[in-house]
Amino acid sequence: MNLSTVHQGVHKRRQKKRVGRGPGSGHGKTASRGSKGQYTSAGAKKPTFTFEGGQMPLFRRIPKRGFSHETWDKKFHVVNVGDVDKAFKDGDIVDADALKKVGLAKGPADGVRILGNGEVTKKLVIKAHHFSKSAAEKISAKGGSTEVIAPPKKPVRNKMKPRKEKA
């Protein structure tokens, strides 16, 4: 490697191409955009990846049916009481992190729901976002306790201040 050729071809201070500044600049009149067509105007939308050359796009051609609440739906890890009983020892505190370590709750979710399938043989302290009635009864029957994790508070909507009456 020759140090005299390291910076050859590198132009750090290259000047910006100034278009539309008259015929003397070489980029005047049409500002290097050509005379007619889609790309000559400044507000032209360049085709996106969905553009199909003027043909009706696929998304608009296919029928749309049904309704999805996927955008605001909450996903919960559903865990049965019997599985919790097998995975933990007597007197353990069971929460979302503990369930993930054991492998009963995999992947991202908004919370944990405990259902009543299976039998409880140990005294456990379980913290979850929801308990079915049968699960809560089975846990409390063996001396364990259930703690419901409260959901986040709903944001207070902006309420207009009452207008002052003119005297």
C-alpha positions as CSV (number, residue, x, y, z in Angstrom):
1,M,0.0,0.0,0.0
2,N,1.4,3.4,-1.0
3,L,0.5,6.3,1.3
4,S,0.6,8.8,-1.5
5,T,-2.4,7.1,-3.2
6,V,-4.6,6.6,-0.1
7,H,-6.7,9.7,-0.7
8,Q,-6.8,9.5,-4.4
9,G,-10.4,9.8,-5.7
10,V,-11.8,10.9,-2.4
11,H,-13.4,14.3,-2.7
12,K,-14.6,15.4,0.8
13,R,-15.5,19.0,-0.3
14,R,-17.4,18.2,-3.4
15,Q,-19.8,21.0,-4.2
16,K,-23.6,20.4,-4.4
17,K,-25.1,20.4,-7.9
18,R,-27.0,23.7,-8.2
19,V,-29.9,23.1,-10.6
20,G,-32.3,25.6,-12.0
21,R,-30.0,28.6,-11.9
22,G,-30.1,29.7,-15.5
23,P,-28.6,28.5,-18.9
24,G,-25.0,29.4,-17.9
25,S,-24.9,26.7,-15.2
26,G,-25.5,23.8,-17.6
27,H,-28.4,22.7,-15.4
28,G,-30.8,25.4,-16.2
29,K,-34.4,25.5,-17.6
30,T,-35.5,21.9,-16.8
31,A,-33.0,21.5,-14.0
32,S,-31.7,18.1,-15.3
33,R,-35.2,16.6,-15.0
34,G,-36.0,16.3,-18.7
35,S,-39.0,18.1,-20.4
36,K,-42.1,15.9,-19.7
37,G,-43.1,12.9,-17.7
38,Q,-43.8,11.8,-14.2
39,Y,-40.5,12.8,-12.7
40,T,-40.4,16.4,-13.9
41,S,-42.6,18.0,-11.2
42,A,-41.3,18.4,-7.7
43,G,-44.3,16.8,-6.0
44,A,-44.2,13.7,-8.1
45,K,-44.5,10.5,-6.0
46,K,-41.9,8.0,-7.1
47,P,-43.4,4.5,-7.4
48,T,-43.3,2.6,-4.2
49,F,-42.8,-1.1,-3.9
50,T,-46.6,-1.6,-4.2
51,F,-46.8,0.4,-7.4
52,E,-47.8,-1.8,-10.4
53,G,-47.3,0.5,-13.3
54,G,-50.8,1.9,-13.3
55,Q,-52.5,-1.5,-13.0
56,M,-54.9,-1.8,-10.1
57,P,-52.7,-2.8,-7.1
58,L,-53.2,-6.2,-5.6
59,F,-54.3,-4.8,-2.3
60,R,-57.2,-3.0,-3.9
61,R,-58.1,-6.0,-6.2
62,I,-58.6,-8.5,-3.5
63,P,-61.9,-8.6,-1.5
64,K,-61.7,-7.4,2.1
65,R,-63.9,-9.2,4.6
66,G,-64.1,-9.5,8.3
67,F,-62.8,-7.5,11.2
68,S,-59.6,-7.7,13.2
69,H,-58.9,-6.3,16.6
70,E,-55.2,-7.4,16.4
71,T,-53.9,-3.9,16.8
72,W,-55.3,-3.4,20.3
73,D,-55.8,-7.0,21.4
74,K,-53.7,-8.1,24.4
75,K,-51.8,-11.3,24.4
76,F,-51.5,-13.3,27.6
77,H,-49.5,-16.4,28.6
78,V,-52.0,-19.0,29.6
79,V,-50.7,-21.3,32.3
80,N,-52.5,-24.1,34.0
81,V,-52.4,-24.6,37.8
82,G,-51.2,-28.2,37.4
83,D,-48.2,-27.2,35.3
84,V,-47.3,-24.5,37.9
85,D,-47.5,-27.1,40.6
86,K,-45.2,-29.5,38.8
87,A,-42.6,-26.8,38.0
88,F,-42.3,-25.1,41.5
89,K,-41.4,-26.2,45.0
90,D,-43.5,-25.7,48.1
91,G,-43.6,-22.0,49.3
92,D,-42.2,-20.6,46.0
93,I,-43.3,-17.2,44.7
94,V,-44.5,-17.6,41.1
95,D,-44.6,-14.5,38.8
96,A,-44.0,-13.8,35.1
97,D,-40.2,-13.9,35.4
98,A,-40.3,-17.2,37.3
99,L,-42.6,-18.7,34.7
100,K,-40.3,-17.6,31.9
101,K,-37.2,-19.2,33.6
102,V,-39.0,-22.5,34.0
103,G,-40.3,-22.3,30.4
104,L,-44.0,-22.2,31.0
105,A,-44.3,-18.7,29.5
106,K,-42.3,-18.2,26.3
107,G,-42.1,-15.1,24.1
108,P,-43.5,-11.6,24.5
109,A,-46.9,-11.0,26.1
110,D,-48.9,-8.4,28.0
111,G,-49.5,-10.6,31.1
112,V,-50.2,-14.0,32.6
113,R,-53.5,-15.8,33.1
114,I,-53.7,-18.8,35.4
115,L,-56.4,-21.4,34.6
116,G,-57.7,-24.3,36.8
117,N,-56.7,-27.4,34.9
118,G,-54.7,-29.9,37.0
119,E,-54.3,-30.4,40.8
120,V,-52.4,-28.3,43.4
121,T,-50.4,-30.2,46.0
122,K,-48.2,-27.3,47.3
123,K,-48.5,-24.0,49.0
124,L,-47.7,-21.4,46.4
125,V,-47.8,-17.6,46.2
126,I,-48.8,-16.8,42.6
127,K,-48.8,-13.3,41.1
128,A,-50.6,-13.0,37.8
129,H,-52.9,-10.6,35.8
130,H,-55.9,-12.9,35.9
131,F,-57.0,-16.1,37.8
132,S,-59.9,-18.3,36.8
133,K,-62.4,-19.0,39.6
134,S,-61.4,-22.7,39.8
135,A,-57.7,-21.9,39.8
136,A,-58.1,-19.4,42.7
137,E,-60.1,-21.9,44.7
138,K,-57.5,-24.7,44.2
139,I,-54.6,-22.5,45.2
140,S,-56.3,-21.1,48.3
141,A,-57.5,-24.6,49.3
142,K,-53.9,-25.7,49.8
143,G,-53.0,-22.6,51.8
144,G,-51.5,-20.7,48.9
145,S,-52.3,-17.1,47.9
146,T,-53.2,-15.3,44.7
147,E,-52.1,-11.7,43.9
148,V,-53.8,-10.0,41.0
149,I,-51.5,-7.6,39.2
150,A,-53.5,-4.5,38.4
151,P,-53.5,-3.3,34.8
152,P,-52.0,0.1,33.9
153,K,-54.3,3.0,34.5
154,K,-56.1,4.4,31.5
155,P,-54.8,7.8,30.5
156,V,-56.9,10.8,31.4
157,R,-58.4,12.3,28.4
158,N,-58.0,16.0,27.8
159,K,-61.1,17.7,29.1
160,M,-61.9,21.3,28.1
161,K,-61.9,23.8,30.8
162,P,-65.3,25.4,31.3
163,R,-65.5,28.7,29.6
164,K,-65.8,31.8,31.8
165,E,-69.0,33.7,31.3
166,K,-68.5,37.3,30.2
167,A,-69.9,39.8,32.7
